[in-house]
């Protein structure tokens, strides 16, 4: 009987594609003629399923990557090359739009950098003197070693909210698992960010998407808790909890200052303040740019925190995972929840 039936399922499909439970050669020879067609049909279904699995696997990896979930074996799944390249291209395009629209073209509200007016420069100097409300609050408490410039409280609130948020980005950048892809000084980058905000942050977000050595495998050090930091970086990360409290207070003060700041200096009621604020955004380029910064920080904050949840205390990681989507608050939570210095090996 075996001599008459010399064919096998491998004549129609590779034998390795047939599930072991359906390999008819494991059955008695007398039933081979009956079992072979069944095995052949089963193999056809398995081949179709297996050829579609790479797409399913790729989609699942994307979901894991975006949600900060580990893949099988505990290692984080590398982001697919196509998605990474598209995101990187979009970020570089955003750099061009941000710089050209806010600095060069005359079409946005206010004046471009090449036609900036003395009033705008004077406004920026006054806002800088009222940095983090230090001078206005000391004057309010009766200390007048230096008088605070009388700037509209809504403009002060917007400026200091963005500055407080920018300060908090320092520990986040210094603990970023992809920071080594940036070949320059992160301390210098953050220092420039204090003045130019997203002009330097957007390029960093694009650079950190680069794949080292043109491979999809992440470097083992990216998942390590050990941080190789300089003096300034180590100080900022070690003092992250203190920074979260101070900047959290700045955020709360900014909101209160917007509505109630300088109440005795003739800046009007809530309606007057809101009217001025809208007019301010329509005629002042730095104020208009701060709105862009708030929108972009809202986008980058959950992205960066999500990629670095392994730096957070395990007992608080689940909470930070959800709070990261709340503008400003999520970064306060991240700094407050960073692991101890011993765990980060500072």
Secondary structure in CASP SS format (residue, H / E / C, confidence):
PFRMAT SS
TARGET T0000
AUTHOR 0000-0000-0000
METHOD secondary structure of the structure
MODEL  1
X C 1.00
X C 1.00
X C 1.00
X C 1.00
X C 1.00
X C 1.00
X C 1.00
X C 1.00
X H 1.00
X H 1.00
X H 1.00
X C 1.00
X C 1.00
X C 1.00
X H 1.00
X H 1.00
X H 1.00
X C 1.00
X C 1.00
X H 1.00
X H 1.00
X H 1.00
X C 1.00
X H 1.00
X H 1.00
X H 1.00
X C 1.00
X C 1.00
X H 1.00
X H 1.00
X H 1.00
X H 1.00
X H 1.00
X H 1.00
X H 1.00
X H 1.00
X H 1.00
X H 1.00
X H 1.00
X H 1.00
X H 1.00
X H 1.00
X H 1.00
X H 1.00
X H 1.00
X H 1.00
X H 1.00
X H 1.00
X H 1.00
X H 1.00
X H 1.00
X H 1.00
X H 1.00
X H 1.00
X H 1.00
X H 1.00
X H 1.00
X H 1.00
X H 1.00
X H 1.00
X H 1.00
X H 1.00
X H 1.00
X H 1.00
X H 1.00
X H 1.00
X H 1.00
X C 1.00
X C 1.00
X E 1.00
X C 1.00
X C 1.00
X C 1.00
X C 1.00
X C 1.00
X E 1.00
X C 1.00
X C 1.00
X C 1.00
X C 1.00
X H 1.00
X H 1.00
X H 1.00
X H 1.00
X H 1.00
X H 1.00
X H 1.00
X H 1.00
X H 1.00
X H 1.00
X H 1.00
X H 1.00
X H 1.00
X H 1.00
X H 1.00
X H 1.00
X H 1.00
X H 1.00
X H 1.00
X H 1.00
X H 1.00
X H 1.00
X H 1.00
X H 1.00
X C 1.00
X C 1.00
X C 1.00
X C 1.00
X C 1.00
X C 1.00
X C 1.00
X C 1.00
X H 1.00
X H 1.00
X H 1.00
X C 1.00
X C 1.00
X H 1.00
X H 1.00
X H 1.00
X H 1.00
X H 1.00
X H 1.00
X H 1.00
X H 1.00
X H 1.00
X H 1.00
X H 1.00
X H 1.00
X C 1.00
X H 1.00
X H 1.00
X H 1.00
X H 1.00
X H 1.00
X H 1.00
X H 1.00
X H 1.00
X H 1.00
X H 1.00
X C 1.00
X C 1.00
X C 1.00
X C 1.00
X C 1.00
X C 1.00
X C 1.00
X C 1.00
X C 1.00
X C 1.00
X C 1.00
X C 1.00
X H 1.00
X H 1.00
X H 1.00
X H 1.00
X H 1.00
X H 1.00
X H 1.00
X H 1.00
X H 1.00
X H 1.00
X H 1.00
X H 1.00
X H 1.00
X H 1.00
X H 1.00
X H 1.00
X H 1.00
X H 1.00
X H 1.00
X H 1.00
X H 1.00
X H 1.00
X C 1.00
X C 1.00
X C 1.00
X C 1.00
X H 1.00
X H 1.00
X H 1.00
X C 1.00
X C 1.00
X C 1.00
X C 1.00
X H 1.00
X H 1.00
X H 1.00
X H 1.00
X H 1.00
X H 1.00
X H 1.00
X H 1.00
X H 1.00
X H 1.00
X H 1.00
X C 1.00
X H 1.00
X H 1.00
X H 1.00
X H 1.00
X H 1.00
X H 1.00
X H 1.00
X H 1.00
X H 1.00
X H 1.00
X C 1.00
X C 1.00
X C 1.00
X C 1.00
X H 1.00
X H 1.00
X H 1.00
X C 1.00
X C 1.00
X C 1.00
X C 1.00
X C 1.00
X H 1.00
X H 1.00
X H 1.00
X H 1.00
X C 1.00
X C 1.00
X C 1.00
X C 1.00
X C 1.00
X C 1.00
X C 1.00
X H 1.00
X H 1.00
X H 1.00
X H 1.00
X H 1.00
X H 1.00
X H 1.00
X H 1.00
X C 1.00
X H 1.00
X H 1.00
X H 1.00
X H 1.00
X H 1.00
X H 1.00
X H 1.00
X H 1.00
X H 1.00
X H 1.00
X H 1.00
X H 1.00
X H 1.00
X H 1.00
X H 1.00
X H 1.00
X H 1.00
X H 1.00
X H 1.00
X H 1.00
X H 1.00
X C 1.00
X C 1.00
X C 1.00
X C 1.00
X C 1.00
X C 1.00
X C 1.00
X C 1.00
X C 1.00
X H 1.00
X H 1.00
X H 1.00
X H 1.00
X H 1.00
X H 1.00
X H 1.00
X H 1.00
X H 1.00
X H 1.00
X H 1.00
X H 1.00
X H 1.00
X H 1.00
X C 1.00
X H 1.00
X H 1.00
X H 1.00
X H 1.00
X H 1.00
X H 1.00
X H 1.00
X H 1.00
X H 1.00
X H 1.00
X H 1.00
X H 1.00
X H 1.00
X H 1.00
X H 1.00
X H 1.00
X H 1.00
X H 1.00
X H 1.00
X H 1.00
X H 1.00
X H 1.00
X H 1.00
X C 1.00
X H 1.00
X H 1.00
X H 1.00
X E 1.00
X C 1.00
X C 1.00
X C 1.00
X C 1.00
X H 1.00
X H 1.00
X H 1.00
X H 1.00
X H 1.00
X H 1.00
X H 1.00
X C 1.00
X C 1.00
X C 1.00
X C 1.00
X C 1.00
X H 1.00
X H 1.00
X H 1.00
X H 1.00
X H 1.00
X H 1.00
X H 1.00
X H 1.00
X H 1.00
X E 1.00
X C 1.00
X C 1.00
X H 1.00
X H 1.00
X H 1.00
X H 1.00
X C 1.00
X C 1.00
END
